[in-house]
């Protein structure tokens, strides 16, 4: 594959991801964007709910299946290895764009915090969640996670070297701070609508399932992850780690 073309492709995939990420903040937080999670309901409730669950399911399947080593081994027979990660990022961005476009708000308020102090605290937690997501990607190498490092090394004619297993900063407190950030971002809302509750429950379920698959991959890639898993809690700080004698439920760094 042409090295310059691969690099341009990787940069474009990253640019689309960055725009999608920014839109996601507005979509979940009902900020600025023309259509958000809690826009005005449209269409019958049952059909809207099925569409929303289908969109979330499509993203979950794409995001998890394409990240598995077995799929990658087959996929790279078609897609050149240097742009495999960029292609994954592209597919994830397109799945999210489809969700933003076709999302069907359901309406209905489950709870609402009216106190200015309470609303401010919840919005601060929302901002904290998105900030934690972004910061943790840089701690485990943001550019490798989103495919730029791979195409840059290919452009320079250098072989790709997988990242070492590291546990920087918040990874010493929980194994998956990135997912902790997502949970804050998805649940921290001063007005919990039926739409938002469906979204938060579905994404939380996906996170809990995805962690099991990711940790299996991490144990295969980094044997030292077994001891790390035994000593560091999964999502809640100061709790016990997981018993290593349990059935073994990735990315470089301690969990993506």
C-alpha positions in Angstrom: 0.0 0.0 0.0 1.2 3.5 -0.8 2.7 4.9 2.3 1.6 8.5 1.8 -1.9 7.4 0.9 -2.0 5.3 4.1 -0.9 8.2 6.1 -3.5 10.6 4.6 -6.2 7.9 5.1 -5.2 7.6 8.8 -5.3 11.3 9.3 -8.7 11.6 7.7 -10.1 8.8 9.8 -8.8 10.5 12.9 -10.3 13.8 11.9 -13.7 12.2 11.5 -13.3 10.6 14.9 -12.5 14.0 16.5 -15.5 15.7 15.0 -17.7 12.7 16.0 -16.3 12.9 19.6 -17.1 16.6 19.8 -20.6 16.0 18.5 -21.1 13.2 21.0 -20.5 15.6 23.9 -23.3 17.8 22.6 -25.5 14.9 21.7 -25.4 13.3 25.1 -25.4 16.6 27.0 -28.1 18.3 24.8 -25.7 21.1 24.0 -25.6 23.2 20.8 -26.0 20.3 18.3 -29.1 20.4 16.1 -30.3 16.9 17.2 -29.5 15.5 20.6 -30.4 12.6 22.9 -33.4 14.4 24.3 -34.7 16.3 21.2 -38.5 16.3 20.7 -40.0 12.8 20.4 -41.1 11.7 16.9 -43.0 8.6 16.0 -44.6 5.8 18.0 -43.0 4.9 21.3 -42.5 1.2 20.6 -41.0 1.7 17.2 -38.7 4.5 18.5 -37.5 2.3 21.3 -36.7 -0.6 18.9 -34.8 1.7 16.5 -32.8 3.2 19.4 -31.9 -0.3 20.8 -31.0 -1.5 17.3 -28.7 1.5 16.8 -27.0 0.9 20.2 -26.7 -2.8 19.4 -25.1 -2.1 16.0 -22.5 0.1 17.5 -21.8 -2.4 20.3 -21.3 -5.3 17.9 -19.1 -3.3 15.6 -17.0 -1.8 18.4 -16.4 -5.1 20.1 -16.2 -7.6 17.2 -13.7 -5.5 15.2 -11.5 -5.2 18.3 -11.1 -8.9 18.8 -7.7 -10.5 17.8 -9.4 -13.3 15.9 -11.4 -10.8 13.7 -8.2 -8.7 13.2 -6.4 -11.8 11.9 -9.1 -12.3 9.3 -9.7 -8.6 8.6 -6.0 -7.9 7.8 -6.2 -10.3 4.9 -8.3 -7.6 3.3 -7.3 -4.4 5.0 -3.5 -3.7 5.1 -2.1 -4.0 8.6 -0.9 -0.3 8.9 -4.4 1.0 8.4 -6.3 -1.7 10.3 -6.7 0.5 13.4 -7.6 3.6 11.3 -10.3 1.5 9.6 -11.7 0.4 13.0 -11.8 4.1 14.1 -13.6 5.0 10.8 -16.2 2.2 11.3 -16.8 3.2 14.9 -17.3 6.9 13.8 -19.7 5.9 11.1 -21.7 3.7 13.5 -22.0 6.7 15.9 -22.9 9.1 13.1 -25.7 6.7 12.1 -26.9 6.6 15.7 -26.9 10.5 15.9 -28.8 10.7 12.6 -31.4 8.1 13.2 -31.9 8.4 17.0 -35.5 8.5 18.1 -36.1 10.5 21.4 -38.7 8.9 23.6 -39.6 11.9 25.9 -40.8 11.5 29.5 -39.0 12.8 32.5 -37.9 10.3 35.1 -36.3 12.8 37.5 -35.2 16.4 37.4 -32.8 18.3 39.7 -34.0 21.8 40.0 -31.5 23.2 42.6 -28.9 25.4 40.9 -26.2 23.9 43.1 -27.4 20.3 42.3 -27.5 21.0 38.6 -24.1 22.6 38.7 -22.7 19.6 40.5 -24.2 17.2 38.0 -22.9 19.2 35.0 -19.5 19.2 36.6 -19.6 15.4 36.9 -20.6 15.3 33.2 -17.6 17.5 32.3 -15.4 15.4 34.5 -16.5 12.2 32.7 -15.7 13.5 29.2 -12.4 15.0 30.4 -11.4 11.6 32.0 -12.2 9.8 28.8 -9.9 12.1 26.8 -7.1 12.2 29.4 -6.9 8.4 29.8 -6.5 8.0 26.0 -3.3 10.1 26.2 -2.0 8.2 29.2 -2.1 4.9 27.2 -1.0 6.6 23.9 -3.8 8.4 22.2 -2.2 8.3 18.8 -1.8 4.5 18.9 -5.3 4.0 20.1 -6.7 5.9 17.1 -4.4 4.7 14.4 -2.1 7.7 13.8 1.0 6.1 15.3 0.6 3.1 13.0 0.3 5.1 9.8 3.1 7.4 10.9 5.5 4.5 11.4 4.5 3.1 8.1 5.1 6.4 6.4 8.6 6.5 7.9 9.3 2.9 6.8 9.5 1.6 10.4 8.0 -1.6 11.8 5.2 -1.2 14.2 6.1 -2.2 17.8 3.2 -2.9 20.2 3.1 -0.7 23.3 4.3 -2.0 26.7 1.8 -2.8 29.4 1.8 0.3 31.7 -0.5 1.5 34.5 -0.1 5.3 34.6 -2.1 7.7 36.9 -5.7 6.6 37.3 -4.9 3.1 36.1 -3.3 2.5 39.5 -6.7 3.1 41.1 -9.0 1.3 38.7 -8.3 -1.0 35.7 -10.7 0.8 33.4 -10.7 4.6 34.0 -11.7 5.2 30.4 -15.0 3.4 31.1 -15.4 5.2 34.4 -15.3 8.4 32.4 -18.0 7.1 30.0 -20.2 6.1 32.9 -20.0 9.6 34.4 -20.6 11.1 30.9 -23.7 9.0 30.3 -25.3 9.1 33.8 -24.6 12.6 34.9 -27.6 14.6 33.7 -29.8 17.0 35.7 -32.8 15.9 33.8 -33.1 12.1 33.3 -35.6 11.4 30.6 -36.8 8.0 29.5 -34.6 8.4 26.4 -31.5 9.1 28.5 -32.3 6.3 30.9 -32.5 3.8 28.0 -29.2 5.1 26.6 -27.5 5.0 30.0 -28.7 1.5 30.8 -27.8 0.1 27.4 -24.3 1.6 27.3 -23.6 0.5 30.9 -24.6 -3.0 30.0 -22.3 -2.9 27.0 -19.4 -1.6 29.1 -19.7 -4.4 31.6 -19.8 -7.0 28.9 -17.0 -5.4 26.8 -14.7 -5.4 29.8 -14.8 -9.2 30.1 -13.7 -9.6 26.4 -11.0 -6.9 26.7 -9.5 -8.5 29.8 -9.3 -11.9 28.2 -7.3 -10.3 25.4 -5.1 -8.4 27.8 -4.3 -11.5 29.7 -3.2 -13.2 26.4 -1.1 -10.2 25.4 0.3 -9.3 28.8 0.7 -12.2 31.4 1.4 -9.6 34.1 -2.2 -8.4 33.7 -3.3 -11.4 35.9 -1.5 -9.9 39.0 -2.7 -6.4 38.1 -6.3 -7.6 37.9 -6.0 -9.3 41.3 -4.7 -6.1 43.0 -6.6 -3.3 41.2 -10.4 -2.9 41.2 -12.3 -2.9 37.9 -14.3 0.4 38.1 -14.7 1.5 41.7 -11.6 2.8 43.5 -10.5 1.3 46.9 -12.4 -2.0 46.3 -10.7 -5.4 46.0 -9.3 -6.6 42.7 -10.8 -9.7 41.0 -9.9 -13.2 42.2 -7.3 -14.6 39.7 -8.7 -18.1 40.3 -11.9 -17.1 38.6 -12.4 -18.0 35.0 -10.6 -15.5 32.9 -13.3 -13.3 31.8 -7.6 -4.9 25.3 -5.5 -2.6 24.3 -2.1 -1.5 25.5 -2.3 0.1 28.9 -4.5 -1.3 31.6 -7.8 -1.6 29.8 -9.4 0.6 27.2 
